[in-house]
Amino acid sequence: MSFTAIVVFVLVAALAAVNGSNDVPKGVATLAGAGVTKYKTAIIWGTITTLIGCVFSLGLASKMTALFSKGIITGATTDAFAVAVLAGAAFWVGLATVLRLPVSTTHALIGGMVGAGLLMSTGGVSWSAVGSKLVTPLLVSIVVAYAITLILAVATGAANKRRSAATPPVTSSGSGDVAVQTAPVVTPEKTSSRIMTAAHWFTSGATGFARGLNDTPKIVAIGAFALVPAGMKPWHIMVLVTAAMAAGSLLGGMRVAEKLGEGVVKMNHREGFLANLTTAALVGVGAGAGLPMSTTHVSTGAIAGSAGPNLSRISGGTVRNFLIAWLVTPPVAGVVAALVFILAR
């Protein structure tokens, strides 16, 4: 294996690790934010389910791999291109994780590919693919995630109120200090607690699985530019990404988890479940269809939508910081990738 291939190998592991630290919490932060479990337990659950998604990604998300392999860059790629893209994305996602900002690895990779691609060859970037296959799904997914979760929150909230109104009152009989309860107190929260808990855990796990499907192929595709010619097979790169992603999530996942679990909206059990349900569905469908949605944007939009029509519950300061980080992600990754490409070619 050449020196450049070794560098790419290290950068693939680094990007997967910081991706794990920044992205794994996005599916399970609601569990801790809603008080269902501790953050450490939630991170472990997210890591396990993400690993399963990673393993299935090569078979179920082949369209995503193809898009990042040859759908964005039209010309022949070089080892220097792979080094530059991975370095640009890893730098920004790693820095954002240190700053406790949930950002999009997808956006960072796109920025890196455009930044290095512009220097690699004239007309090397397929702008139509960047617009229709990447930018549009990424932006639309935020609005769709917010709208779906908002509708679900309003509908389920109304249903809960109707059930509460229909609950029979508590009566008692007897005399003196002795009272006999003749009708037990049965609230919607108590009767559905176990079902809701199981459903919340399931949708959190489904989000982790969908995230593994969505993100693994992107990193594998960029690494394959240099590692496949060096003798590695795509599934070898997938194993590398999976292992590094798991290590990163376990070591650094707490930094972003608390921001998402409590920083955007103080949510309850039902709201956390709804946010995860929306995120898992959109990201999972997008991965299979080759539409690289950002788990960051979808989960944040869904969490904000879980607040229902009461916008005052949403932390404006947190959302503002997230938006700024999202906006600077592509240009920062692109500039770093361009500088690295100049040095590496």
Buried (B, 14 or more C-beta within 10 A) or exposed (E): EEEBBEBBBBBBBBBBBBBBBBBBBBBBBBBBBBEBBEBEEBBBBBBBBBBBBBBBBBEBBEBBBEBBBEBBBBBEBBBBBBBBBBBBBBBBBBBBBEEBBBBBBBBBBBBBBBBBBBBBBEEBBBEEBBEEBBBEBBBEBBEBBBBBBBBBBEEBBEEBEEBEEEEEEEEEEEEEEEEEEEEEEEEBBEEBEEEBBEBBBBBBBBBBBBBBBBBBBBBBBBBBBBBBEBEBEBEBBBBBBBBBBBBBBBEBBBBBBBBBBBBBBBBBBBBBBBBBBBBBBBBBEBBBEBBBBBBBBBBBBBBBBBBBEEEEBBBEEBBEBBEEBBEBBBBBBBBBBBBBBEEBB
